[in-house]
C-alpha cells in the first residue's frame, strides 16, 4: 500500500498539527512512518522531518498512558537536541490519536554508503570515525540516555561539514512498542529495539546498558577496518568473542586492544560509557593520532535528507551492497594551519519591545515607536545580564529573527581532536579568542595521555564562558556541550548552555539544560532565573514568577531576578508588586539603564507619571541612546501637560 498516497487523500485540507504539510515519505518500518514535511507557520515554510508514531490501542486509559510516555520521551529528545550533532526536536504533538515528532532536517548521506564490502579503511580513518561518534555519544550518555540502535544507517554524514550526526534514538522506538501494550509492563518491549550484528547479547535479553552502545560503535569500526558486515563475522565458540583480527592485518595492537574491549561479550568487561572509550582513544600512541583525517564537506556525496526512520531494516547483503569507500581528507595538522581567529561581533544596540497592554494576551509586535496611547516598553539591553533580564520582553523582540533562529540550528565548526607541534591535544575548540590555559599551552609538547580529562572539561568551560560573556552564543554552545560530555556534573556548564540557548531564542532546549543544572544543584539561583526567562519566552509568567521567587529566596540581592520578577508581575497586571521588585533592582544595581526604564514602566502603569519621568531620565543619564526611555518620557510629559 502507498501509505503516503492514502495519507494525502484523506488530509488534503488539514495540515498535521495545524501547521505541517507532508511533502514526501522517507521511510516506513516496524515503529511507524517518516515524512518530509513543510512547516506552514514559519517564514519560507522550511522543511523538517516528521515521524509518526501510531499507538496500537484505542481505549481511553491506554491512550492516556501512551500520551504520558510520549511526552516524557519527547522531553528527553528536546534535551538531546542541545548537541550540534543530534537533530533538534522542533515540536511534538498529537493529531487524531496519533503522535508526531517534528525534527530538524539534515542534508547528508548514511554512513552505510561509505562502508564498501572487502574495502577496508585505514587506521587513521577508523580512529577519526570513532572519535566523531564517541564525542556525541558521550554527550548522550551524560544525559543518562542509551541510544539502543547505533548502526551505519543511523549515522548521517552531514554534507555541510562531514560531521557524523546521530539519529533515530531507540527511546522513540520504545515509545512505539510500549504504546502497543502500555499496560503490559516491561514484557519484551526492549528486545525488538536494535539491529542484528550491532546489538550485544544483554540488549537482546532486554537489558541495554551504556556499554551496549559502545559495543555497537566498536562493531561499526571493525566493519570499516575489515570490509565485512558484523553479521558475517563468527564468534569464538568457547568465549563468545568476535573473531575479526585475521581480516584486519593493518590494525595496530594498540587500536585492536581498544576495539576488543569495546566489543567484549560480557558487558562488564567493556568500557562503561562513551567517555571512557573516548579516553582510551586519546591514550593511543601519538603516531596513530597525528595523521587523523579531518572531516571535510563532500560535494561528491549526494545530498539527501537524513532519514530518521529507515524504510526497512536492511539485511547484511543489502547494507553492504550500497557502501562506498570513504574519501581521503586532509590531516588535522593541515587544517590547523589554515585557521583564523573570528572577529568578535559588534555590540548590538539595545533591543526593546513595545507592550500595548500589561496583559500577556495584548502585546503589540509591530512598530517600535509607541503611539500616544501606548504604554511603557520593557527594556532588554545589550549586557550579558540584561539580555536575559529583559524577561518577558524577549518573548516578542525581533519576532522575525527569532522565528528564523528557532527553525534553523546553527552549524558549529568544532574540531574534537587537533594536532599541534607534532603532538596531540584532546578536545580543543578550533577557534579561540585567547589561549585556553597555560597548562594546555604547555601540553603542546606532550602526548595525549598527559591531558587530564577533568582539566580538559575545565578548560572548555572557561573558553565557553569567555564566549558567552562576549555574547558569542553560537561559539559558546558547542563548547559547553563538549565540557558536559567530559564531566556531566558541571552545573555551571549546564547553566551556561541554558543561558546561551535562551539568548538564541530556544526556550524549550534552554529549559532542558537548566533542569540538568538544577538536578545537580537545586539551589542554583542563576539556573532558576534562566529557566524563568525561558518560561517568559513561552509566555508563562505565572510559572516564571515562581522561579524568580525561588531564586530570590536563595539570593535576595539578585538584581536580574528582581528585574525579571517585576516584568512578570507587570504582565500579570500586578503593578504595585512590580514596582517594589524593580525599585529593589535599581537600588542594588543603580547604573543599570534597563532596570530604571522598567521601573518607569511600572510607575506609568500606576499612573505616577512624574515619577515615571524621573526613572526614565535616570535611564537616559546612564544610556543616552536607550531606545525606549526617551519615547516613554515624552508620553509621560504629554500626559501631565509638560
QUISUL-V516486 format. One record per backbone hydrogen bond with DSSP energy under -1.0 kcal/mol. CO is the residue of the C=O (numbers start at 0). NH is the residue of the N-H. If there is no record, write none. Layout:
co | nh
CO | NH
CO | NH
//
This chain:
co | nh
0 | 2
1 | 5
2 | 6
3 | 7
4 | 8
5 | 9
14 | 17
15 | 18
15 | 19
18 | 39
19 | 15
20 | 37
23 | 35
26 | 33
28 | 31
31 | 28
32 | 51
33 | 25
33 | 26
34 | 49
35 | 22
35 | 23
36 | 47
37 | 20
41 | 44
45 | 38
47 | 36
48 | 102
49 | 34
50 | 100
52 | 98
58 | 62
59 | 63
60 | 64
61 | 65
62 | 66
63 | 67
64 | 68
65 | 69
66 | 70
67 | 71
68 | 72
69 | 73
70 | 74
71 | 75
72 | 76
73 | 77
74 | 78
75 | 79
76 | 80
78 | 81
79 | 82
82 | 85
84 | 165
87 | 103
90 | 101
92 | 99
97 | 94
98 | 52
99 | 92
100 | 50
101 | 89
101 | 90
102 | 48
105 | 305
106 | 158
107 | 303
108 | 156
109 | 112
110 | 113
112 | 323
113 | 115
115 | 118
121 | 125
122 | 126
123 | 127
124 | 128
125 | 129
126 | 130
127 | 131
128 | 132
129 | 133
130 | 134
132 | 136
133 | 137
135 | 139
136 | 140
137 | 141
139 | 144
140 | 143
146 | 169
150 | 153
151 | 110
151 | 154
153 | 166
154 | 110
155 | 164
156 | 108
157 | 161
162 | 157
164 | 155
168 | 171
169 | 173
170 | 174
171 | 175
172 | 176
173 | 177
174 | 178
180 | 183
185 | 188
189 | 192
194 | 197
199 | 203
200 | 204
201 | 206
202 | 205
208 | 211
209 | 213
210 | 214
211 | 215
212 | 216
213 | 217
214 | 218
215 | 219
216 | 220
217 | 221
218 | 222
219 | 223
220 | 224
221 | 225
222 | 226
223 | 120
226 | 117
228 | 231
229 | 232
233 | 242
235 | 239
240 | 235
243 | 246
244 | 247
247 | 250
251 | 255
252 | 256
253 | 257
254 | 258
255 | 259
256 | 260
257 | 261
258 | 262
265 | 268
266 | 269
272 | 276
273 | 277
274 | 278
275 | 279
276 | 280
277 | 281
278 | 282
280 | 283
284 | 287
285 | 289
288 | 291
291 | 331
297 | 300
303 | 107
314 | 318
315 | 319
316 | 320
319 | 322
329 | 293
330 | 334
331 | 335
332 | 336
334 | 337
335 | 338
350 | 379
352 | 377
358 | 361
370 | 373
377 | 352
382 | 386
384 | 387
384 | 388
385 | 389
387 | 390
389 | 392
390 | 393
391 | 394
397 | 401
398 | 402
399 | 403
400 | 404
401 | 405
402 | 406
411 | 413
415 | 426
417 | 424
419 | 422
422 | 419
424 | 417
436 | 440
437 | 441
438 | 442
440 | 443
441 | 444
442 | 445
446 | 449
447 | 450
451 | 455
452 | 456
453 | 457
454 | 458
455 | 459
456 | 460
457 | 461
458 | 462
459 | 463
460 | 464
461 | 465
462 | 466
463 | 467
464 | 468
466 | 471
467 | 470
470 | 472
471 | 475
472 | 476
475 | 479
476 | 480
477 | 481
478 | 482
479 | 483
480 | 484
481 | 485
482 | 486
486 | 489
488 | 490
489 | 493
490 | 494
491 | 495
492 | 496
493 | 497
494 | 498
495 | 499
496 | 500
497 | 501
498 | 502
499 | 503
500 | 505
501 | 504
505 | 509
506 | 510
507 | 511
508 | 512
509 | 513
510 | 514
511 | 515
512 | 516
513 | 517
514 | 518
515 | 519
516 | 520
523 | 527
524 | 528
525 | 529
526 | 530
527 | 531
528 | 532
529 | 533
530 | 534
531 | 535
532 | 536
533 | 537
534 | 539
535 | 538
539 | 543
540 | 544
541 | 545
542 | 546
543 | 547
544 | 548
545 | 549
546 | 550
547 | 551
548 | 552
549 | 553
550 | 554
557 | 561
558 | 562
559 | 563
560 | 564
561 | 565
562 | 566
563 | 567
564 | 568
565 | 569
566 | 570
568 | 573
569 | 572
570 | 359
573 | 577
574 | 578
575 | 579
576 | 580
577 | 581
578 | 582
579 | 583
580 | 584
581 | 585
582 | 586
583 | 587
584 | 588
588 | 591
591 | 595
592 | 596
593 | 597
594 | 598
595 | 599
596 | 600
597 | 601
598 | 602
599 | 603
600 | 604
601 | 605
602 | 607
603 | 606
606 | 608
607 | 611
608 | 612
609 | 613
610 | 614
611 | 615
612 | 616
613 | 617
614 | 618
615 | 619
616 | 620
617 | 621
618 | 622
622 | 625
627 | 631
628 | 632
629 | 633
630 | 634
631 | 635
632 | 636
633 | 637
634 | 638
635 | 639
636 | 641
//
